[in-house]
Every structure is written in C-alpha cells, then in structure tokens.
C-alpha cells in the first residue's frame, strides 16, 4: 500500500549554470490526483572555479571527469545538507536530485550527469533518488526531456508548458500522448554574450533590445538541421559549443546585434512549434525575466495566451518536477514517457541510495 503524502527535497542544476535550485516540497495524492506545495526554496550560486570546470567538463579526460564527479558530489551533498539544516527540515522521505549534465550524446548511447554517486546519501544522511537519465538512453531514448510527465500530472490545466532555461523545451498532449522536445538554446547563448560585458545575464533583455537584427545570421540559424527534425529530439551544450557559437562568431557584427538576432531566433522557433495553435501556454524558467524575449514571443504567438506563474513556480518548477520523479520512483511508478524520449517503453527511472 503506497503512502498518500510525501515530504521531499527536489534538487536541480541546469545548463545555464546559475546555481543549484533546491525546493522543499510536500506532495499529496488523493483519488489518483496529485497536488503539491512548495515550502522553503533557494538557489545556491556556484563559485567561478566550479562554473569554469562545469563549462569545460565536456573536454575532460575520463580520469578528470571521475575526479570532477566526486568533487561535485561532495559539493552538492554539502549544499543539500546546509539547506536541510538552515531550514530545520526533518522527516524527509527522500532527496530527489538531477545532478548536473556534463555530456549528453544520446545518439552515441551516452549521457553523464555528475553528482549522482552513492556517496551523496552518506553526505546528506538521507535517502537519495537520482540519476534519472541513463536508463532511458540505455532503452534507446534521448534521456530527455524528463519534465513532461510532471507537466501532465501537475499542470494539466494548461494546453502547453514551455521552459526557458539553458534551452527551451515544450510539452503538450496530442492524440492522447504527451509530446515534448527541446526547441532551441536560450540562456546558454544569451548568457555567454552577457558574460562578455561582465554580466551574469542580460537584465530584462535590455542589451538584446538595443541591437539590430542581422537577417543573414537569422536565416542561417533558422536553417540549421536540428530545427527541421521531427521529435523526439533533445539538445546538449555540445550543440551550442560546436555548432551555434561558431556560426555566430563568424559574423563581424556587434555583440548587441548578435544577442538581438539570437533572441529573435528563439522567439521564431517557439512560434514555429506553436504555429496556428491556440490555448494557454505556461512559461517558466529564468528566461521569463527577459522582457524583450517575452515581447518577441508574443509577436510570434498572436493566438496563444502566455501565462507566467508565481515566483516559486517560475524559479523552481524543474526542482519541483524532479522531486515528483523521485517520488514516482519510490512508488515504482512510471516517471519517464517513451512518447517523449523515444525509448522502447515507458519506465520508472533513477537510482535509490540510502
């Protein structure tokens, strides 16, 4: 007999490298309907040294990656322990942690999220559910996106759920199946250029708004092969580093123009996915604070109602959903949808360490 209430912490580190998101969440299931409440939550920023290692991990040797994995597991374990102590959280059922993606090459049957070593349970003195992507890749899936089952279970009032983080991704129901896929890079590129001004990000999109659209770059980006592929499909930082940035850097234009053009590209690709559709679109993730991007999205989506939720949901939706994935794993229930990832079948993914 399964429990009806769960007291958990969701932990997420995204590709935009803005830090570790932690959210203390209580779930309740009543007549097969899930509800939740987000209590204490926080984002713990990374040091410049860790950011540098996470950015460059893609180039590390196998031994260097093993060392980074252990270092990051210790860091993450201590961040979680401090969060529990600071907020006086007790009687947890589990800590549900995504880890941090360093390599994502599903086409080669490989994905690596560091911070998911068994040691994390010893450091936190908690049951830990983690490493949600590997099993899906082993089953022939993309290992991503994993959030859509949470969209289906927790946010069914919306026709579409869009996340604007390091990458944009969307999920929705079609023909009684959940469909989801990555759309394009977002903050992985915009933050890269904001960093050249000594800024962490482009506040409200002001820098992008000050630039001019370069139509040649805009066309070249929109014509990339990825954008013409059908789903399931997912993106990793490799795509940004090896494909997108080299294209942008070939253009002898101002950084403002590069950012303006890329923002228009993001909005166009989102509009392309939702072309001629109508309904309610829930938007979350750090990109929500980019007013210029939201403005350009609205121009591309005249028949869609864009809804931006409360602050906690904006910032911690992914931590919330990975908390749910962990609870579903504890219940041995499906937490990854084959319709989304392309795996051989739906499955209950993740490792449990105690």
Buried (B, 14 or more C-beta within 10 A) or exposed (E): EEEEEBBBBBBBBBBBBBBBBBBBBBBEBEEEEBEBEBEBBBBBEBEEEBBEBBBEBBEBEEEEBEEBBBBBBBBBBBBBBEBBEEBEBEEBBBBBBBBBBBBBEBEEEEBBBBBBBEBBBBBBEBBBBBBBBBBBBBBBBBBBBBBBBBBBBBBEEBBBBBBBBBBBBBBBBEEEEBBBBBBBBBBBBBBBBBEEEEEEBBEBBEBBBBBEEBEEBBEBBBEBEBBEEEBBBBBBBEBBBEBBBEEBEEBEBEBBBBBBBBBBBBBBBBBEBBEEBEEEBBBBBBBBBBBBBBEBBEEBBEEBEBEBBEEBBBBBBBBBBBBBBBBBBBBEEBBBBBBBBBBEEBBBBBBBBE
